[in-house]
């Protein structure tokens, strides 16, 4: 993949997003209800601002700039609001997946379960952790909505962008449900691809990009055409996520390489491994994959089966094919050259990564 360095520094943009997120959260502090434990607020403040690639705000920003929107605080705020929605999705996803780590730290439900246990409170610490994290996620979703509407753009512009925002929100929740269904379904490659498109791919790239373009008043034909770039790139991003979930370095990814295997997460990679496995490999896959007591040795055996069946190599090929298709579509799309360069660089960052 050819890399073009974006004229605008990505690190500087991330810092601007974080500054606006910090300012928004600080404004919520005085309004925190009297008598409500502050642990929820401080935990969310830390969770939102610690770590994260800020990919969704970046794609939103460059969607705006690509169709002629000027740089300024309003679009930075609108784009940063997507990071609050991302926090909602991560918190709920960790509950559904039973993941205890996120970005190298305890996940939100684990923080509150551990607090309950340390405090020797009555009741079930695990239930308390899950229920509190659900409320934290709900609050992030509400804050995302508020921040987006208060960005400072015109009411007409916000209305245009919010139509895509609402679609993205529905798709993510539907995708989470499909993920649950797929866990008890046929485990096919087609089913797994549908889940990643709905659950993560579109809300990572396509919808943020389209939100930015819609905010700037792009014609509907261009907004629609952006999916030709966003969908395959988002798919490639999620496929890379699945590879890192099994083969990544936990010190870099911030997540255990056992979680997806213990959960029996129905990924494309595992579907490919099952399809290509011989009888003995298939038997071991059934014994090990989805076993909540899977240890490091069992995980190593699973990784070897994935390698030996050619599933990992096939995933790498699928990632490259989708990345090439995305960049070819980007070349055909009428966008400002600065935005095209930035999106090309973002595509590389989204795929050639270790976390």
FISE-682737 format. One record per residue (C-alpha): x, y, z; residue in three letters; residue number from 1. Coordinates in Angstrom, 3 decimals. Example, Ala and Ser with C-alpha at 12.3 -4.5 7.8 and 13.67 -1.06 7.14 Angstrom:
<padrens>
+----------+----------+----------+------+------+
|        X |        Y |        Z | resn | resi |
+----------+----------+----------+------+------+
|   12.300 |   -4.500 |    7.800 |  ALA |    1 |
|   13.670 |   -1.060 |    7.140 |  SER |    2 |
+----------+----------+----------+------+------+
</padrens>
This chain:
<padrens>
+----------+----------+----------+------+------+
|        X |        Y |        Z | resn | resi |
+----------+----------+----------+------+------+
|    0.000 |    0.000 |    0.000 |  UNK |    1 |
|    1.367 |    3.415 |   -0.943 |  UNK |    2 |
|    1.522 |    5.883 |    1.924 |  UNK |    3 |
|    0.867 |    9.581 |    1.402 |  UNK |    4 |
|    1.601 |   11.800 |    4.381 |  UNK |    5 |
|   -1.323 |   14.036 |    5.211 |  UNK |    6 |
|   -0.521 |   17.754 |    5.165 |  UNK |    7 |
|   -2.295 |   18.280 |    8.489 |  UNK |    8 |
|   -0.598 |   16.595 |   11.452 |  UNK |    9 |
|   -2.774 |   13.753 |   12.799 |  UNK |   10 |
|   -1.322 |   14.105 |   16.275 |  UNK |   11 |
|   -2.359 |   17.757 |   16.369 |  UNK |   12 |
|   -5.911 |   16.846 |   15.345 |  UNK |   13 |
|   -6.116 |   14.168 |   18.027 |  UNK |   14 |
|   -4.987 |   16.723 |   20.596 |  UNK |   15 |
|   -7.750 |   19.082 |   19.467 |  UNK |   16 |
|  -10.360 |   16.323 |   19.767 |  UNK |   17 |
|   -9.127 |   15.503 |   23.257 |  UNK |   18 |
|   -9.195 |   19.157 |   24.268 |  UNK |   19 |
|  -12.844 |   19.456 |   23.219 |  UNK |   20 |
|  -13.756 |   16.180 |   24.941 |  UNK |   21 |
|  -12.067 |   17.412 |   28.110 |  UNK |   22 |
|  -13.913 |   20.736 |   27.920 |  UNK |   23 |
|  -17.252 |   18.991 |   27.385 |  UNK |   24 |
|  -16.736 |   16.595 |   30.298 |  UNK |   25 |
|  -15.569 |   19.426 |   32.533 |  UNK |   26 |
|  -18.819 |   21.247 |   31.781 |  UNK |   27 |
|  -20.765 |   18.220 |   32.992 |  UNK |   28 |
|  -19.000 |   18.230 |   36.340 |  UNK |   29 |
|  -20.947 |   21.073 |   38.030 |  UNK |   30 |
|  -24.221 |   19.529 |   36.841 |  UNK |   31 |
|  -23.489 |   16.102 |   38.307 |  UNK |   32 |
|  -26.525 |   15.357 |   40.521 |  UNK |   33 |
|  -26.083 |   15.938 |   44.235 |  UNK |   34 |
|  -25.912 |   12.657 |   46.110 |  UNK |   35 |
|  -24.954 |   10.612 |   43.027 |  UNK |   36 |
|  -21.646 |    8.766 |   43.577 |  UNK |   37 |
|  -18.853 |   10.519 |   41.711 |  UNK |   38 |
|  -17.164 |    7.233 |   40.883 |  UNK |   39 |
|  -19.208 |    6.941 |   37.701 |  UNK |   40 |
|  -18.204 |   10.403 |   36.509 |  UNK |   41 |
|  -14.501 |   10.032 |   37.307 |  UNK |   42 |
|  -14.349 |    6.556 |   35.760 |  UNK |   43 |
|  -15.936 |    7.767 |   32.525 |  UNK |   44 |
|  -13.718 |   10.849 |   32.436 |  UNK |   45 |
|  -10.649 |    8.636 |   32.629 |  UNK |   46 |
|  -12.002 |    6.003 |   30.211 |  UNK |   47 |
|  -12.886 |    8.481 |   27.474 |  UNK |   48 |
|   -9.645 |   10.453 |   27.635 |  UNK |   49 |
|   -7.135 |    7.633 |   28.164 |  UNK |   50 |
|   -5.985 |    5.870 |   25.019 |  UNK |   51 |
|   -7.822 |    5.404 |   21.743 |  UNK |   52 |
|   -6.837 |    6.118 |   18.147 |  UNK |   53 |
|   -9.557 |    8.749 |   17.527 |  UNK |   54 |
|  -10.131 |    7.193 |   14.097 |  UNK |   55 |
|  -13.852 |    7.995 |   13.997 |  UNK |   56 |
|  -13.363 |   11.720 |   14.681 |  UNK |   57 |
|  -10.538 |   11.761 |   12.125 |  UNK |   58 |
|  -12.668 |   10.214 |    9.391 |  UNK |   59 |
|  -15.516 |   12.609 |   10.235 |  UNK |   60 |
|  -13.198 |   15.622 |   10.100 |  UNK |   61 |
|  -11.734 |   14.658 |    6.728 |  UNK |   62 |
|  -15.175 |   13.878 |    5.330 |  UNK |   63 |
|  -16.068 |   17.490 |    6.171 |  UNK |   64 |
|  -12.835 |   18.928 |    4.727 |  UNK |   65 |
|  -13.079 |   16.732 |    1.645 |  UNK |   66 |
|  -16.191 |   18.499 |    0.407 |  UNK |   67 |
|  -15.022 |   22.010 |    1.202 |  UNK |   68 |
|  -15.822 |   22.430 |    4.888 |  UNK |   69 |
|  -13.390 |   24.825 |    6.599 |  UNK |   70 |
|  -11.239 |   23.923 |    9.559 |  UNK |   71 |
|  -12.650 |   25.230 |   12.818 |  UNK |   72 |
|  -13.798 |   24.431 |   16.318 |  UNK |   73 |
|  -17.397 |   23.401 |   15.401 |  UNK |   74 |
|  -16.363 |   20.474 |   13.195 |  UNK |   75 |
|  -13.746 |   19.395 |   15.745 |  UNK |   76 |
|  -16.464 |   19.275 |   18.425 |  UNK |   77 |
|  -18.933 |   17.427 |   16.175 |  UNK |   78 |
|  -16.264 |   14.881 |   15.234 |  UNK |   79 |
|  -15.115 |   14.445 |   18.842 |  UNK |   80 |
|  -18.700 |   13.592 |   19.837 |  UNK |   81 |
|  -18.260 |   10.332 |   17.928 |  UNK |   82 |
|  -15.616 |    9.328 |   20.460 |  UNK |   83 |
|  -18.243 |    9.467 |   23.208 |  UNK |   84 |
|  -20.458 |    7.202 |   21.125 |  UNK |   85 |
|  -17.449 |    4.915 |   20.660 |  UNK |   86 |
|  -17.018 |    4.815 |   24.457 |  UNK |   87 |
|  -20.647 |    3.669 |   24.770 |  UNK |   88 |
|  -20.042 |    0.911 |   22.223 |  UNK |   89 |
|  -16.817 |   -0.276 |   23.870 |  UNK |   90 |
|  -18.313 |   -0.400 |   27.371 |  UNK |   91 |
|  -21.330 |   -2.406 |   26.231 |  UNK |   92 |
|  -19.228 |   -4.641 |   23.974 |  UNK |   93 |
|  -16.923 |   -5.545 |   26.873 |  UNK |   94 |
|  -19.969 |   -6.525 |   28.955 |  UNK |   95 |
|  -21.372 |   -8.713 |   26.169 |  UNK |   96 |
|  -17.992 |  -10.308 |   25.450 |  UNK |   97 |
|  -16.990 |  -10.695 |   29.096 |  UNK |   98 |
|  -13.721 |   -8.851 |   28.408 |  UNK |   99 |
|  -11.890 |   -7.765 |   31.530 |  UNK |  100 |
|   -9.276 |   -5.557 |   29.824 |  UNK |  101 |
|   -9.544 |   -2.550 |   27.548 |  UNK |  102 |
|   -6.668 |   -0.314 |   26.429 |  UNK |  103 |
|   -4.372 |   -2.005 |   28.925 |  UNK |  104 |
|   -6.635 |   -1.218 |   31.878 |  UNK |  105 |
|   -9.547 |   -3.006 |   33.573 |  UNK |  106 |
|  -12.749 |   -2.650 |   31.559 |  UNK |  107 |
|  -15.491 |   -0.506 |   33.082 |  UNK |  108 |
|  -17.589 |   -3.417 |   34.356 |  UNK |  109 |
|  -14.481 |   -4.949 |   35.928 |  UNK |  110 |
|  -13.631 |   -1.669 |   37.700 |  UNK |  111 |
|  -17.018 |   -1.588 |   39.408 |  UNK |  112 |
|  -17.133 |   -5.319 |   40.148 |  UNK |  113 |
|  -13.752 |   -5.019 |   41.866 |  UNK |  114 |
|  -14.930 |   -1.945 |   43.778 |  UNK |  115 |
|  -17.933 |   -3.908 |   45.055 |  UNK |  116 |
|  -15.740 |   -6.825 |   46.139 |  UNK |  117 |
|  -13.162 |   -4.608 |   47.875 |  UNK |  118 |
|  -15.905 |   -2.728 |   49.699 |  UNK |  119 |
|  -17.545 |   -5.959 |   50.912 |  UNK |  120 |
|  -20.954 |   -4.705 |   49.817 |  UNK |  121 |
|  -23.979 |   -6.967 |   49.849 |  UNK |  122 |
|  -24.998 |   -8.715 |   46.672 |  UNK |  123 |
|  -23.171 |  -10.033 |   43.616 |  UNK |  124 |
|  -20.071 |   -8.023 |   42.601 |  UNK |  125 |
|  -20.283 |   -9.245 |   38.985 |  UNK |  126 |
|  -23.918 |   -8.169 |   38.618 |  UNK |  127 |
|  -23.110 |   -4.795 |   40.168 |  UNK |  128 |
|  -20.204 |   -4.312 |   37.772 |  UNK |  129 |
|  -22.279 |   -5.181 |   34.694 |  UNK |  130 |
|  -25.259 |   -3.069 |   35.709 |  UNK |  131 |
|  -23.171 |   -0.027 |   36.584 |  UNK |  132 |
|  -21.217 |   -0.305 |   33.327 |  UNK |  133 |
|  -24.476 |   -0.500 |   31.367 |  UNK |  134 |
|  -25.506 |    2.819 |   32.904 |  UNK |  135 |
|  -22.071 |    4.283 |   32.141 |  UNK |  136 |
|  -22.432 |    3.274 |   28.510 |  UNK |  137 |
|  -25.916 |    4.768 |   28.346 |  UNK |  138 |
|  -24.573 |    8.032 |   29.735 |  UNK |  139 |
|  -21.831 |    8.152 |   27.093 |  UNK |  140 |
|  -24.446 |    7.672 |   24.369 |  UNK |  141 |
|  -26.513 |   10.542 |   25.789 |  UNK |  142 |
|  -23.439 |   12.758 |   26.067 |  UNK |  143 |
|  -22.485 |   11.986 |   22.449 |  UNK |  144 |
|  -25.897 |   13.193 |   21.337 |  UNK |  145 |
|  -25.620 |   16.355 |   23.428 |  UNK |  146 |
|  -22.093 |   17.200 |   22.291 |  UNK |  147 |
|  -23.003 |   16.686 |   18.636 |  UNK |  148 |
|  -26.007 |   19.016 |   18.856 |  UNK |  149 |
|  -24.037 |   21.660 |   20.764 |  UNK |  150 |
|  -21.100 |   21.710 |   18.308 |  UNK |  151 |
|  -21.817 |   25.229 |   17.055 |  UNK |  152 |
|  -22.733 |   24.413 |   13.458 |  UNK |  153 |
|  -26.042 |   25.633 |   12.077 |  UNK |  154 |
|  -29.222 |   23.788 |   12.966 |  UNK |  155 |
|  -29.597 |   22.818 |    9.308 |  UNK |  156 |
|  -26.082 |   21.363 |    9.146 |  UNK |  157 |
|  -26.513 |   19.425 |   12.406 |  UNK |  158 |
|  -29.815 |   18.043 |   11.129 |  UNK |  159 |
|  -28.118 |   16.785 |    7.942 |  UNK |  160 |
|  -25.335 |   15.076 |    9.853 |  UNK |  161 |
|  -27.618 |   13.698 |   12.533 |  UNK |  162 |
|  -29.538 |   11.639 |    9.988 |  UNK |  163 |
|  -26.388 |    9.616 |    9.329 |  UNK |  164 |
|  -25.513 |    9.617 |   13.046 |  UNK |  165 |
|  -28.890 |    8.026 |   13.850 |  UNK |  166 |
|  -28.382 |    5.399 |   11.149 |  UNK |  167 |
|  -24.938 |    4.583 |   12.559 |  UNK |  168 |
|  -26.371 |    4.191 |   16.048 |  UNK |  169 |
|  -29.040 |    1.762 |   14.850 |  UNK |  170 |
|  -26.529 |   -0.270 |   12.834 |  UNK |  171 |
|  -24.159 |   -0.685 |   15.780 |  UNK |  172 |
|  -26.878 |   -1.977 |   18.078 |  UNK |  173 |
|  -28.243 |   -4.266 |   15.364 |  UNK |  174 |
|  -24.705 |   -5.498 |   14.751 |  UNK |  175 |
|  -24.239 |   -6.324 |   18.427 |  UNK |  176 |
|  -27.427 |   -8.367 |   18.297 |  UNK |  177 |
|  -26.250 |  -10.146 |   15.149 |  UNK |  178 |
|  -23.021 |  -10.935 |   16.984 |  UNK |  179 |
|  -25.024 |  -12.637 |   19.736 |  UNK |  180 |
|  -27.108 |  -14.547 |   17.193 |  UNK |  181 |
|  -24.051 |  -15.613 |   15.196 |  UNK |  182 |
|  -22.546 |  -17.174 |   18.320 |  UNK |  183 |
|  -25.328 |  -19.776 |   18.235 |  UNK |  184 |
|  -25.698 |  -19.849 |   14.444 |  UNK |  185 |
|  -23.955 |  -21.641 |   11.607 |  UNK |  186 |
|  -20.534 |  -20.032 |   12.169 |  UNK |  187 |
|  -20.131 |  -19.393 |    8.459 |  UNK |  188 |
|  -17.761 |  -16.927 |    6.813 |  UNK |  189 |
|  -20.730 |  -15.065 |    5.308 |  UNK |  190 |
|  -22.366 |  -14.677 |    8.724 |  UNK |  191 |
|  -19.135 |  -13.417 |   10.296 |  UNK |  192 |
|  -18.619 |  -10.899 |    7.485 |  UNK |  193 |
|  -22.146 |   -9.557 |    8.001 |  UNK |  194 |
|  -21.450 |   -9.057 |   11.703 |  UNK |  195 |
|  -18.218 |   -7.121 |   11.187 |  UNK |  196 |
|  -19.825 |   -4.888 |    8.562 |  UNK |  197 |
|  -22.774 |   -4.021 |   10.813 |  UNK |  198 |
|  -21.118 |   -4.035 |   14.213 |  UNK |  199 |
|  -17.873 |   -2.248 |   13.534 |  UNK |  200 |
|  -16.818 |   -1.571 |    9.959 |  UNK |  201 |
|  -19.399 |    1.034 |    9.055 |  UNK |  202 |
|  -19.286 |    2.895 |   12.330 |  UNK |  203 |
|  -15.493 |    3.018 |   12.219 |  UNK |  204 |
|  -15.066 |    4.475 |    8.728 |  UNK |  205 |
|  -18.120 |    4.844 |    6.499 |  UNK |  206 |
|  -20.621 |    6.557 |    8.765 |  UNK |  207 |
|  -18.138 |    9.008 |   10.377 |  UNK |  208 |
|  -16.910 |    9.952 |    6.903 |  UNK |  209 |
|  -20.471 |   10.413 |    5.688 |  UNK |  210 |
|  -21.436 |   12.398 |    8.796 |  UNK |  211 |
|  -18.646 |   14.875 |    8.091 |  UNK |  212 |
|  -19.608 |   15.173 |    4.424 |  UNK |  213 |
|  -23.303 |   15.574 |    5.257 |  UNK |  214 |
|  -22.542 |   18.279 |    7.824 |  UNK |  215 |
|  -20.711 |   20.190 |    5.086 |  UNK |  216 |
|  -23.678 |   19.915 |    2.722 |  UNK |  217 |
|  -22.290 |   17.348 |    0.303 |  UNK |  218 |
|  -24.720 |   16.142 |   -2.378 |  UNK |  219 |
|  -26.401 |   12.840 |   -1.554 |  UNK |  220 |
|  -24.643 |   11.120 |   -4.477 |  UNK |  221 |
|  -21.231 |   11.918 |   -2.986 |  UNK |  222 |
|  -22.289 |   10.906 |    0.525 |  UNK |  223 |
|  -23.433 |    7.558 |   -0.876 |  UNK |  224 |
|  -20.255 |    7.126 |   -2.952 |  UNK |  225 |
|  -18.075 |    7.474 |    0.152 |  UNK |  226 |
|  -19.280 |    4.007 |    1.176 |  UNK |  227 |
|  -17.260 |    2.567 |   -1.714 |  UNK |  228 |
|  -14.163 |    3.648 |    0.195 |  UNK |  229 |
|  -15.434 |    3.292 |    3.739 |  UNK |  230 |
|  -17.057 |   -0.147 |    3.643 |  UNK |  231 |
|  -14.071 |   -2.197 |    2.389 |  UNK |  232 |
|  -11.660 |   -0.208 |    4.560 |  UNK |  233 |
|  -13.872 |   -0.720 |    7.612 |  UNK |  234 |
|  -14.054 |   -4.434 |    6.857 |  UNK |  235 |
|  -10.266 |   -4.585 |    6.606 |  UNK |  236 |
|   -9.947 |   -2.712 |    9.922 |  UNK |  237 |
|  -12.217 |   -5.221 |   11.673 |  UNK |  238 |
|  -10.456 |   -8.207 |   10.108 |  UNK |  239 |
|   -7.164 |   -6.813 |   11.420 |  UNK |  240 |
|   -8.804 |   -6.439 |   14.841 |  UNK |  241 |
|   -9.749 |  -10.123 |   14.802 |  UNK |  242 |
|   -6.182 |  -11.130 |   13.914 |  UNK |  243 |
|   -4.775 |   -8.972 |   16.717 |  UNK |  244 |
|   -7.321 |  -10.430 |   19.132 |  UNK |  245 |
|   -5.630 |  -13.822 |   18.711 |  UNK |  246 |
|   -2.075 |  -13.083 |   17.527 |  UNK |  247 |
|   -1.444 |   -9.599 |   18.938 |  UNK |  248 |
|    0.869 |   -8.608 |   21.780 |  UNK |  249 |
|   -1.275 |   -7.868 |   24.872 |  UNK |  250 |
|    1.274 |   -5.284 |   25.992 |  UNK |  251 |
|    0.526 |   -3.372 |   22.784 |  UNK |  252 |
|   -3.151 |   -4.156 |   22.150 |  UNK |  253 |
|   -4.177 |   -3.726 |   25.792 |  UNK |  254 |
|   -6.352 |   -6.862 |   25.590 |  UNK |  255 |
|   -5.793 |  -10.508 |   26.396 |  UNK |  256 |
|   -5.247 |  -12.900 |   23.481 |  UNK |  257 |
|   -7.372 |  -15.426 |   25.358 |  UNK |  258 |
|  -10.650 |  -13.470 |   25.426 |  UNK |  259 |
|  -11.844 |  -14.106 |   21.859 |  UNK |  260 |
|  -10.793 |  -17.760 |   22.009 |  UNK |  261 |
|  -12.419 |  -18.416 |   25.387 |  UNK |  262 |
|  -15.577 |  -16.630 |   24.308 |  UNK |  263 |
|  -15.740 |  -18.574 |   21.052 |  UNK |  264 |
|  -16.067 |  -15.307 |   19.138 |  UNK |  265 |
|  -17.444 |  -16.188 |   15.666 |  UNK |  266 |
|  -14.840 |  -14.348 |   13.604 |  UNK |  267 |
|  -14.121 |  -14.730 |    9.899 |  UNK |  268 |
|  -10.713 |  -16.166 |   10.750 |  UNK |  269 |
|  -12.182 |  -18.919 |   12.905 |  UNK |  270 |
|  -14.820 |  -19.707 |   10.281 |  UNK |  271 |
|  -12.065 |  -20.119 |    7.698 |  UNK |  272 |
|  -10.079 |  -22.344 |   10.067 |  UNK |  273 |
|  -13.102 |  -24.591 |   10.651 |  UNK |  274 |
|  -13.802 |  -24.846 |    6.927 |  UNK |  275 |
|  -10.215 |  -25.856 |    6.129 |  UNK |  276 |
|   -9.543 |  -28.107 |    9.151 |  UNK |  277 |
|   -9.025 |  -31.826 |    8.746 |  UNK |  278 |
|  -10.789 |  -34.269 |   11.064 |  UNK |  279 |
|   -8.275 |  -34.110 |   13.914 |  UNK |  280 |
|   -7.910 |  -30.338 |   13.684 |  UNK |  281 |
|  -11.695 |  -29.953 |   13.655 |  UNK |  282 |
|  -12.009 |  -32.082 |   16.759 |  UNK |  283 |
|   -9.457 |  -29.962 |   18.621 |  UNK |  284 |
|  -11.163 |  -26.760 |   17.474 |  UNK |  285 |
|  -14.435 |  -28.019 |   18.944 |  UNK |  286 |
|  -12.714 |  -28.942 |   22.214 |  UNK |  287 |
|  -10.674 |  -25.768 |   22.668 |  UNK |  288 |
|  -12.489 |  -22.919 |   20.946 |  UNK |  289 |
|  -15.114 |  -21.416 |   23.237 |  UNK |  290 |
|  -13.769 |  -23.224 |   26.313 |  UNK |  291 |
|  -13.961 |  -20.686 |   29.187 |  UNK |  292 |
|  -11.114 |  -22.517 |   30.952 |  UNK |  293 |
|   -8.746 |  -22.308 |   27.960 |  UNK |  294 |
|   -5.158 |  -21.827 |   29.136 |  UNK |  295 |
|   -2.071 |  -20.456 |   27.381 |  UNK |  296 |
|   -1.074 |  -23.884 |   26.073 |  UNK |  297 |
|   -4.533 |  -24.453 |   24.580 |  UNK |  298 |
|   -4.461 |  -21.000 |   23.002 |  UNK |  299 |
|   -1.066 |  -21.762 |   21.466 |  UNK |  300 |
|   -2.508 |  -24.960 |   19.975 |  UNK |  301 |
|   -5.433 |  -23.033 |   18.534 |  UNK |  302 |
|   -3.110 |  -20.464 |   16.991 |  UNK |  303 |
|   -1.098 |  -23.258 |   15.385 |  UNK |  304 |
|   -4.259 |  -24.774 |   13.887 |  UNK |  305 |
|   -5.265 |  -21.371 |   12.511 |  UNK |  306 |
|   -1.825 |  -21.032 |   10.922 |  UNK |  307 |
|   -1.687 |  -24.624 |    9.624 |  UNK |  308 |
|   -5.128 |  -24.461 |    7.994 |  UNK |  309 |
|   -4.081 |  -21.334 |    6.115 |  UNK |  310 |
|   -6.808 |  -19.256 |    7.785 |  UNK |  311 |
|   -4.453 |  -16.532 |    8.928 |  UNK |  312 |
|   -2.855 |  -16.217 |    5.493 |  UNK |  313 |
|   -6.318 |  -16.054 |    3.925 |  UNK |  314 |
|   -7.323 |  -13.254 |    6.299 |  UNK |  315 |
|   -4.211 |  -11.281 |    5.384 |  UNK |  316 |
|   -5.150 |  -11.680 |    1.726 |  UNK |  317 |
|   -8.712 |  -10.527 |    2.427 |  UNK |  318 |
|   -7.391 |   -7.475 |    4.268 |  UNK |  319 |
|   -5.142 |   -6.517 |    1.366 |  UNK |  320 |
|   -7.867 |   -7.003 |   -1.243 |  UNK |  321 |
|  -10.239 |   -4.753 |    0.713 |  UNK |  322 |
|   -7.579 |   -2.133 |    1.341 |  UNK |  323 |
|   -6.757 |   -1.996 |   -2.376 |  UNK |  324 |
|  -10.464 |   -1.727 |   -3.251 |  UNK |  325 |
|  -10.898 |    1.129 |   -0.769 |  UNK |  326 |
|   -7.966 |    3.113 |   -2.148 |  UNK |  327 |
|   -9.106 |    2.541 |   -5.726 |  UNK |  328 |
|  -12.552 |    3.891 |   -4.786 |  UNK |  329 |
|  -10.936 |    6.879 |   -3.062 |  UNK |  330 |
|   -9.093 |    7.731 |   -6.279 |  UNK |  331 |
|  -12.443 |    7.835 |   -8.113 |  UNK |  332 |
|  -14.156 |   10.054 |   -5.537 |  UNK |  333 |
|  -14.257 |   13.814 |   -5.998 |  UNK |  334 |
|  -12.680 |   15.112 |   -2.806 |  UNK |  335 |
|  -10.266 |   17.926 |   -2.000 |  UNK |  336 |
|   -6.691 |   16.738 |   -2.508 |  UNK |  337 |
|   -5.698 |   17.492 |    1.094 |  UNK |  338 |
|   -8.505 |   15.252 |    2.333 |  UNK |  339 |
|   -7.637 |   12.487 |   -0.136 |  UNK |  340 |
|   -4.032 |   12.476 |    1.124 |  UNK |  341 |
|   -5.173 |   12.402 |    4.746 |  UNK |  342 |
|   -7.629 |    9.555 |    4.103 |  UNK |  343 |
|   -4.939 |    7.544 |    2.309 |  UNK |  344 |
|   -2.672 |    7.897 |    5.322 |  UNK |  345 |
|   -5.529 |    6.981 |    7.681 |  UNK |  346 |
|   -6.237 |    3.868 |    5.620 |  UNK |  347 |
|   -2.668 |    2.726 |    6.178 |  UNK |  348 |
|   -2.879 |    3.451 |    9.911 |  UNK |  349 |
|   -6.142 |    1.520 |   10.184 |  UNK |  350 |
|   -4.734 |   -1.633 |    8.609 |  UNK |  351 |
|   -0.958 |   -1.749 |    9.164 |  UNK |  352 |
|   -1.102 |   -1.620 |   12.949 |  UNK |  353 |
|   -0.253 |   -3.602 |   16.059 |  UNK |  354 |
|   -3.083 |   -2.381 |   18.294 |  UNK |  355 |
+----------+----------+----------+------+------+
</padrens>
